[in-house]
Amino acid sequence: MIKEYLNKNEASEYMGMSLRNFSRLVKAWNIPSGKIPGGRIIFRTSDLKNLNERFFNAPEMKLQV
């Protein structure tokens, strides 16, 4: 089962790219994120999936947890 919210490392793996390139993508495409107590940044899996489908025309990816 895929988690609803992913941290930055998990999100970059979900998107199939390095953490550095994912950080660039977040800035370039203004990907929504949230900050939880403790300062960690999280991303909603549904937002990342929509980005894949809309801009990359990629099939659904499954994250191995």
N, CA and C atoms as an extended XYZ file, in Angstrom:
195
Properties=species:S:1:pos:R:3:atomname:S:1:resname:S:1:resid:I:1 pbc="F F F"
N         0.841       -1.189        0.000 N   MET     1
C         0.000        0.000        0.000 CA  MET     1
C         0.889        1.256        0.000 C   MET     1
N         0.534        2.208       -0.810 N   ILE     2
C         1.284        3.457       -0.899 CA  ILE     2
C         0.790        4.406        0.185 C   ILE     2
N         1.737        5.038        0.865 N   LYS     3
C         1.380        6.006        1.904 CA  LYS     3
C         0.764        7.246        1.281 C   LYS     3
N        -0.134        7.894        2.032 N   GLU     4
C        -0.798        9.100        1.542 CA  GLU     4
C         0.146       10.296        1.516 C   GLU     4
N         1.060       10.352        2.472 N   TYR     5
C         2.022       11.451        2.563 CA  TYR     5
C         3.429       10.888        2.571 C   TYR     5
N         4.328       11.550        1.841 N   LEU     6
C         5.709       11.092        1.715 CA  LEU     6
C         6.670       12.195        2.139 C   LEU     6
N         7.787       11.792        2.760 N   ASN     7
C         8.812       12.786        3.043 CA  ASN     7
C         9.589       13.043        1.751 C   ASN     7
N        10.539       13.930        1.795 N   LYS     8
C        11.246       14.341        0.575 CA  LYS     8
C        11.985       13.172       -0.074 C   LYS     8
N        12.622       12.333        0.722 N   ASN     9
C        13.343       11.181        0.169 CA  ASN     9
C        12.385       10.208       -0.500 C   ASN     9
N        11.279        9.906        0.165 N   GLU    10
C        10.289        8.995       -0.396 CA  GLU    10
C         9.667        9.575       -1.666 C   GLU    10
N         9.399       10.881       -1.648 N   ALA    11
C         8.792       11.540       -2.805 CA  ALA    11
C         9.728       11.510       -4.007 C   ALA    11
N        11.019       11.731       -3.785 N   SER    12
C        11.964       11.696       -4.909 CA  SER    12
C        12.057       10.279       -5.469 C   SER    12
N        11.999        9.275       -4.613 N   GLU    13
C        12.008        7.885       -5.067 CA  GLU    13
C        10.722        7.580       -5.836 C   GLU    13
N         9.601        8.055       -5.345 N   TYR    14
C         8.313        7.864       -6.024 CA  TYR    14
C         8.351        8.456       -7.434 C   TYR    14
N         8.998        9.615       -7.559 N   MET    15
C         9.085       10.286       -8.854 CA  MET    15
C        10.191        9.702       -9.739 C   MET    15
N        11.019        8.827       -9.166 N   GLY    16
C        12.069        8.181       -9.949 CA  GLY    16
C        13.227        9.090      -10.275 C   GLY    16
N        13.587        9.954       -9.344 N   MET    17
C        14.696       10.875       -9.596 CA  MET    17
C        15.511       11.079       -8.329 C   MET    17
N        16.660       11.659       -8.501 N   SER    18
C        17.525       11.936       -7.362 CA  SER    18
C        16.882       13.008       -6.477 C   SER    18
N        17.316       13.052       -5.243 N   LEU    19
C        16.812       14.051       -4.312 CA  LEU    19
C        17.108       15.460       -4.814 C   LEU    19
N        18.281       15.645       -5.380 N   ARG    20
C        18.666       16.960       -5.907 CA  ARG    20
C        17.739       17.391       -7.051 C   ARG    20
N        17.495       16.481       -7.995 N   ASN    21
C        16.609       16.814       -9.112 CA  ASN    21
C        15.165       16.990       -8.649 C   ASN    21
N        14.754       16.217       -7.658 N   PHE    22
C        13.404       16.390       -7.131 CA  PHE    22
C        13.267       17.770       -6.490 C   PHE    22
N        14.274       18.207       -5.764 N   SER    23
C        14.239       19.542       -5.153 CA  SER    23
C        14.111       20.621       -6.221 C   SER    23
N        14.807       20.444       -7.326 N   ARG    24
C        14.689       21.388       -8.447 CA  ARG    24
C        13.278       21.373       -9.035 C   ARG    24
N        12.700       20.173       -9.163 N   LEU    25
C        11.351       20.030       -9.693 CA  LEU    25
C        10.335       20.716       -8.790 C   LEU    25
N        10.514       20.570       -7.494 N   VAL    26
C         9.607       21.198       -6.525 CA  VAL    26
C         9.592       22.711       -6.727 C   VAL    26
N        10.765       23.298       -6.902 N   LYS    27
C        10.848       24.748       -7.118 CA  LYS    27
C        10.288       25.151       -8.478 C   LYS    27
N        10.663       24.417       -9.518 N   ALA    28
C        10.265       24.768      -10.876 CA  ALA    28
C         8.763       24.653      -11.099 C   ALA    28
N         8.138       23.630      -10.538 N   TRP    29
C         6.717       23.383      -10.754 CA  TRP    29
C         5.867       23.797       -9.562 C   TRP    29
N         6.486       24.350       -8.529 N   ASN    30
C         5.747       24.821       -7.351 CA  ASN    30
C         4.850       23.715       -6.787 C   ASN    30
N         5.433       22.552       -6.572 N   ILE    31
C         4.691       21.392       -6.079 CA  ILE    31
C         4.241       21.654       -4.641 C   ILE    31
N         2.946       21.443       -4.360 N   PRO    32
C         2.450       21.679       -3.008 CA  PRO    32
C         3.124       20.763       -1.991 C   PRO    32
N         3.407       21.316       -0.832 N   SER    33
C         3.992       20.537        0.262 CA  SER    33
C         3.494       21.123        1.571 C   SER    33
N         3.728       20.388        2.624 N   GLY    34
C         3.350       20.865        3.950 CA  GLY    34
C         4.502       20.666        4.914 C   GLY    34
N         4.507       21.447        5.954 N   LYS    35
C         5.539       21.313        6.983 CA  LYS    35
C         4.847       20.829        8.253 C   LYS    35
N         5.313       19.701        8.772 N   ILE    36
C         4.724       19.139        9.976 CA  ILE    36
C         5.584       19.520       11.181 C   ILE    36
N         5.038       19.385       12.387 N   PRO    37
C         5.832       19.711       13.578 CA  PRO    37
C         7.178       18.989       13.542 C   PRO    37
N         8.200       19.703       13.865 N   GLY    38
C         9.554       19.177       13.791 CA  GLY    38
C        10.274       19.663       12.542 C   GLY    38
N         9.537       20.361       11.667 N   GLY    39
C        10.143       20.968       10.497 CA  GLY    39
C        10.260       20.092        9.267 C   GLY    39
N         9.748       18.850        9.324 N   ARG    40
C         9.836       17.972        8.152 CA  ARG    40
C         8.854       18.414        7.073 C   ARG    40
N         9.297       18.326        5.833 N   ILE    41
C         8.469       18.656        4.674 CA  ILE    41
C         7.850       17.353        4.166 C   ILE    41
N         6.539       17.393        3.867 N   ILE    42
C         5.865       16.223        3.322 CA  ILE    42
C         5.126       16.591        2.035 C   ILE    42
N         4.913       15.590        1.202 N   PHE    43
C         4.227       15.755       -0.070 CA  PHE    43
C         3.081       14.762       -0.137 C   PHE    43
N         1.973       15.180       -0.704 N   ARG    44
C         0.821       14.301       -0.869 CA  ARG    44
C         1.054       13.436       -2.110 C   ARG    44
N         0.907       12.134       -1.949 N   THR    45
C         1.117       11.200       -3.048 CA  THR    45
C         0.215       11.530       -4.233 C   THR    45
N        -1.015       11.911       -3.973 N   SER    46
C        -1.945       12.219       -5.066 CA  SER    46
C        -1.454       13.400       -5.906 C   SER    46
N        -0.808       14.388       -5.272 N   ASP    47
C        -0.257       15.522       -6.024 CA  ASP    47
C         0.873       15.068       -6.944 C   ASP    47
N         1.712       14.180       -6.439 N   LEU    48
C         2.830       13.673       -7.248 CA  LEU    48
C         2.315       12.810       -8.398 C   LEU    48
N         1.303       12.002       -8.133 N   LYS    49
C         0.715       11.163       -9.176 CA  LYS    49
C         0.111       12.036      -10.280 C   LYS    49
N        -0.621       13.077       -9.877 N   ASN    50
C        -1.215       13.992      -10.859 CA  ASN    50
C        -0.145       14.675      -11.696 C   ASN    50
N         0.958       15.055      -11.076 N   LEU    51
C         2.058       15.673      -11.808 CA  LEU    51
C         2.625       14.699      -12.832 C   LEU    51
N         2.814       13.455      -12.419 N   ASN    52
C         3.301       12.430      -13.361 CA  ASN    52
C         2.371       12.303      -14.550 C   ASN    52
N         1.102       12.166      -14.281 N   GLU    53
C         0.134       11.948      -15.353 CA  GLU    53
C         0.011       13.158      -16.263 C   GLU    53
N         0.054       14.329      -15.686 N   ARG    54
C        -0.150       15.546      -16.466 CA  ARG    54
C         1.060       15.955      -17.300 C   ARG    54
N         2.237       15.964      -16.688 N   PHE    55
C         3.412       16.508      -17.361 CA  PHE    55
C         4.366       15.478      -17.937 C   PHE    55
N         4.383       14.281      -17.390 N   PHE    56
C         5.354       13.294      -17.841 CA  PHE    56
C         4.725       12.132      -18.590 C   PHE    56
N         3.406       12.059      -18.567 N   ASN    57
C         2.691       10.995      -19.254 CA  ASN    57
C         3.261        9.630      -18.870 C   ASN    57
N         3.581        9.477      -17.607 N   ALA    58
C         4.171        8.244      -17.106 CA  ALA    58
C         3.092        7.360      -16.486 C   ALA    58
N         3.293        6.054      -16.520 N   PRO    59
C         2.342        5.164      -15.855 CA  PRO    59
C         2.451        5.324      -14.343 C   PRO    59
N         1.440        4.858      -13.668 N   GLU    60
C         1.441        4.919      -12.200 CA  GLU    60
C         2.635        4.153      -11.666 C   GLU    60
N         3.329        4.752      -10.693 N   MET    61
C         4.486        4.114      -10.088 CA  MET    61
C         4.110        3.668       -8.687 C   MET    61
N         4.652        2.545       -8.264 N   LYS    62
C         4.365        2.035       -6.933 CA  LYS    62
C         5.640        2.098       -6.107 C   LYS    62
N         5.506        2.661       -4.922 N   LEU    63
C         6.642        2.793       -4.014 CA  LEU    63
C         6.731        1.550       -3.147 C   LEU    63
N         7.887        0.916       -3.119 N   GLN    64
C         8.102       -0.230       -2.253 CA  GLN    64
C         8.452        0.277       -0.867 C   GLN    64
N         7.644       -0.077        0.106 N   VAL    65
C         7.897        0.362        1.484 CA  VAL    65
C         8.321       -0.802        2.326 C   VAL    65
